């Protein structure tokens, strides 16, 4: 079994290729952000493409613009311009969000 195949077999469920616009947000008042491409998703996580020059913290918010969703995530791995993450909490941005996530909803409303 190749290393790539072993890596794929560790997934809890299959991911679907989507290539959708996204943004990560983190830091104090979620003021640090970078646009990204969401390459694939499952119910429990995603893989994004993001410049390797942008440092990604262990926990951050991922916005999926098209779906109108924000995900509180935990970084699982990072290799070059790709990063994999697990979802902890999902937020529908069409609905009110906790006050700490208001910058996320504001970004979504402005850029959707």
FITORBA-589705 format. One record per residue: x, y, z of N, C-alpha, C, O in turn. Coordinates in steps of 0.001 Angstrom, whole numbers, plus 524288, in hexadecimal, padded with zeros to 5 digits. Atoms other than C-alpha are relative to their C-alpha. Example, Ala and Ser with C-alpha at 12.3 -4.5 7.8 and 13.67 -1.06 7.14 Angstrom:
<nodes>
8037A7FB5A800008300C7EE6C81E7880384804B080000807908049D80299;7FCCC7FB5A7FFC4835667FBDC81BE47FCFE80442802DA7FEFB8089680383;
</nodes>
This chain:
<nodes>
803567FB5D800008000080000800008037B804D58000080723805328031A;7FCDC7FB3E800418058480D3C7FC577FE9F8039A804887FA858030F806FA;801077FC357FBD8806A5818578061B7FB218032E7FEDB7F8138044980266;804A97FCF5801697FC58820117FE997FB0B7FCE5801167F7407FF0680324;80491803517FF127F2D2814BB7FF467FF077FF60805DE7FA8A7FF8880795;8008D8007C7FA507F561812EE80DDE7FD9F804F98023D7FA62804C1805CA;802217FB0C7FE257F2848216D80FD87FA278004C7FED77F720801D68023F;805827FFCF801797E589820818088E7FCB87FC5D803607F84A7FDA7804B9;802F2803CF7FCF07E16E814958105A7FEF5801D4805917FB937FFA480832;800D67FE147FAA97E25E81C4A81D1E7FB338037D8005F7F96A8049D804B1;8048A7FC827FFE07D6F2824F9819527FB337FD1E802047FA4C7F890800C6;804BF8024D7FDD67CA5E82291820A17FBC37FF6E7FBD77F88B7FBDF7FC1C;803E4800268042C7C2418255A814788025B802607FB19806408052D7FB6A;7FDD47FDEB804DF7C47F828BE806307FF4C805EA7FF967FB818081C8018F;8006E7FA6D801057C714836BC802297FE45800D47FA627FF897FDBD7F6ED;801FB7FEAC805217C07583D1B7F68C8030B804BF7FE0480393808A5800C6;7FD227FBB3802657C853845C97ED697FC38804747FECF7F833803997FC50;8039D7FBAA800E87C2348536B7ED1A80281804CF7FD857FFE28078F7FA92;7FD577FB59802217CC4085DFB7E98E7FCBA804F5800A17FB2A8075E7FCC5;803417FB747FEC87C4B6868F67F03B8033A80436802C2807178031380563;7FD637FBA37FD4E7C8D9876707F5037FF3A7FF9D805DD7FB017FE4A807BE;8004C7FFFA7FA567CBEA877418036080379804388023C80656806DC7FF6B;7FCA17FC5E7FD277D27487FAE80D86800F67FDBB805607FD627FBAE807DA;7FEF78015F7FA9A7D94C87C6781A1A80088805108031280271808FE8010F;7FFAA7FB747FC8C7D875885DD82586801DB7FE1D805538003A7FA038073B;7FDFF8016B7FAD17DFC3885A78326480251804D380292802258091B80063;7FD917FBB27FD267E6A088E1583C5C7FC178030E803397F77A801BA80383;8032B7FCA77FCB17E1828989B8454E7FB818024D7FCD27FC66804D67F8D6;804C97FE29802987D37789BE2841417FFAD7FE1D7FA547FD1B8008C7F712;7FFFB8026E805347D5CB8933583540801CA803D97FBCF7FFE5803BD7F764;7FE2F7FBE2803817DD1789E9682F01804087FE187FC0880517800D87F83B;7FC3A8021B803BA7E72589600828117FD107FC4F7FC617FA4C7F8CF7FE2E;802E680342803B17E1EA88FD481BAB803377FF167FB18806E8801F17F9ED;7FDA38013A8051A7E5F9889A180ED77FBF47FD107FCCF7F9457F99B7FECD;8037A802D58037E7DE0788543803318027E7FAD17FE77807467FA5A7FE48;7FE1D805328014B7DF2B877097FF477FC297FD677FC3F7F7FB7FF7F7FB22;8038580350803177D94786C9E7F68B7FEED7FB2580344802907F8988051B;8016F804D87FD5B7D1D7861A67FD2A8001F7FBCF7FBD07FCE47FBD07F840;7FF26803F6804077D688855F07F55F7FC397FB6E800877FA087F9997FCA9;803CC8042C7FF1A7CE3884B627FB917FDF680046805898005B802A0808FB;802A37FFE37FAEA7C4FF84946806FC7FD5B7FAD2801167FC157F7D77FD89;803568043E7FE2C7BE3983EE080EED7FCAE8024B804627FCF9806FA8056D;8031E7FE0D7FB9D7B4B583FF481A3580369801948049F801C6804B4807E3;7FCC67FF057FB627C0128405F823BE804F0803277FF01807CA8044E802B3;7FB3B7FD15800F27CAE7847E481CDE8008D801DA7FA6F7FD188010E7F730;7FF047FDD68052E7D0E184E6B8110B805D2800547FEF7809117FFFC8027E;7FAAD7FED9801B27DD34850968094F7FFC18051D7FD067FC75805CD7F997;7FFD87FAFC802A97E0A585E58805028054D800CF7FD6F809387FE6C7FEE1;7FB247FE398026D7EAC3864617FC2C800B5805B18018D7FD41808EF800BB;7FEDF7FADF7FDCB7F1218705C8022E805DA800D57FF98808DC7FD3B800A5;7FA697FEFC800827FE3E876D37FFC8802FE7FE33804D4801757FF4580942;7FCBE801D57FBAD808C987070807F980256804908030E80461803C980756;7FDF27FB687FD4A80CE787E5280B9D7FC76801AD804817FE348046680811;803A37FE9F7FBC3800C887FC78143A800517FBD58043E7FF237F74480351;7FFD3803A77FB9A802E187997821867FA737FEC0801C47F7248023680237;8052D801B47FE4F7F73A871AA825F68006E7FE2B805AA803977FAC0806E0;7FFD4801A47FA807F4A7870748349B7FD587FAB1800C47FAD27F8B67FD2F;8026C8051C7FEFE7F020863C283AFC7FA09800137FFAF7F7A67FC1C7FE64;805B27FF6A800477E20C868E283B8F7FEBF805137FD2780145809137FE03;801957FB64802EA7DB438725B832647FA7F7FF3A7FDEC7F8197FB277FECB;8052D80030802627CE988755082B2D800B67FF7D7FA1A803F68022F7F7CD;8001A80085805AA7CC2A870D681D2C7FA9D801A37FE1A7F6AC7FF8B7FFE4;804EB7FE688026A7C1A8877D2815387FF907FD497FAB5803357FD5D7F791;8015980228805257BB6287091809DD7FBED803BF7FDCC7F7558037A7FF34;8036E7FBD3801E27B59B87C05802487FB1B7FDF87FD617F6CD7FFB47FEA4;80475801ED803117ACD1874717F8FE7FBE67FD62803747F7387FE138029B;8039D802CB7FC927A6D586C0F803BD7FDD380373804527FA05801FC806DE;801C77FCA27FBBF7A5398777280D30801017FD9B805517FDDB7FE25808E9;7FEB1802B07FB257AC0786FAC817D48054E801CA80202808CA8032B7FEFF;7FAFA7FF197FD717B6DE8724E821898010E7FB48803717FD877F935805F8;7FE6A8049A7FD067BE5A8675A828038045580184803D38083D803DF8024D;7FBB97FF9A7FC467C63E867E88347C803127FAF87FF4E800F07F6B37FFE2;7FCF980494801807D16285ECE8310A804F37FF6080335806D280301805C0;7FAE9801547FDBD7DD798580D83646803747FE3C7FB81802097FAB67F88E;7FC468017B804127E92F8574382D33802187FA8E8012B803D27F97F80588;7FE07805507FF5C7ED1B8490B82B21805417FF377FD608088D7FC4C7FF4F;7FB078006C802B27F81D84A7A82159800B18049B7FC557FCEE807327FAD3;7FEAE7FBD2803BB7FF0E8543C8188B804B97FE3F7FCD9808C97FCEF7FF10;7FBB7801508038C8078B8512680CB57FFFC803E07FB7E7FC85803BF7F82A;7FFBC7FC148042080BA985C60803FA7FB388037B800077F9F2805E0803FF;804A37FCAE800767FF96863737FF1A7FAF07FD3A8018D7F6BD7FF8280108;804B3802F77FE817F61B858ED804017FFB47FF68805EA803B27FF0180891;800E6800C57FA687F02285782811877FB087FCD3800B67F72C7FDA37FDF5;804918031E7FEB67E6B984D9A8173A7FE1D80155805708013B80269808F0;8023B7FE7F7FAF97DD838505C822637FB3E7FCBE8015F7F8B67FA767FDFA;804B2802997FE057D2E584A5682AC77FC4980430802057FDEF807EE8048E;803EF7FC507FE207C6358518A82D867FEAC7FEDC805B07FE067FA5880737;801DA800897FA9C7C2A38540383BB87FA68801EA800857F7227FF49802DE;805387FDAA7FFB17B6B485CE883A537FEC3802697FAAF80223804CC7F83A;801C47FDBB804EC7AED8860F382E567FC08804498012C7F8C7803BD804AB;803977FB9B7FF467A79886DED82D407FDA0801787FAC080070802627F6F6;802C67FE29804A279D49871758232980018805F2800257FDEB8084F803B9;7FF6A7FA527FFF47A07A87F8B81F7C7FB15802DD7FE627FAF3807AA7FE9A;805147FD9880103792658820081B3B7FD3C8012C805257F990804468054B;8024E7FF747FAC978F1288144829C080380803748036B808128043A80223;7FCAE7FD207FC54793D5889AB83523804677FC67801F5803AE7F7AF8028A;7FB7C802EF7FE167A14A8857B839FF801A48023A80544800298069D80693;7FDFB7FDD57FB1D7A7FB886F2847348030A8050D7FEF08056B805A37FACD;7FD857FAD8800AE7AD6A894BB84927805B67FF897FE5280789802AD7FB2B;7FA72800918015B7BB8088FE384822800BE7FEB27FA3B805017FF707F822;7FFAE801638058C7B86D88B3B83A2F7FD988041B7FC677FD23803377F7B3;802637FBF08033A7B21C897D18357D8039C801D87FB97801AB802EF7F754;7FC977FE8D8046D7BE5E89B8482D7A7FFC07FC0B7FB82800757FD7C7F6FA;8007680416803FC7BCAB88E97826387FB10800EB7FCCB7FB31800CD7F7FD;804FA7FF1B802C27AE738914D822ED80045804FC7FCBD7FE3B805277F863;7FF617FB17802DC7B1D789F3E81EE2803227FF217FAF0801B3801267F6D1;7FCD880136804AE7BC5F89A2C8157C7FCC57FCF97FC0C7FCEE7FE1C7F761;8034680319803837B2F28903780FE17FBED803607FD447FB30802F67F889;804007FC998024F7A83D89A5180DD080257803A07FBD87FFE0804A47F7D7;7FD867FC5D803A27B1BB8A37C806F8801F97FD517FB0B802147FFB87F6E1;7FD4D8029D804537B7F6899407FE1A7FD097FB967FD667FEF57F94C7F9A1;802C88047B8023E7ADA288F217FB287FE63801447FA9C7FBFB7FE077F7FD;
</nodes>
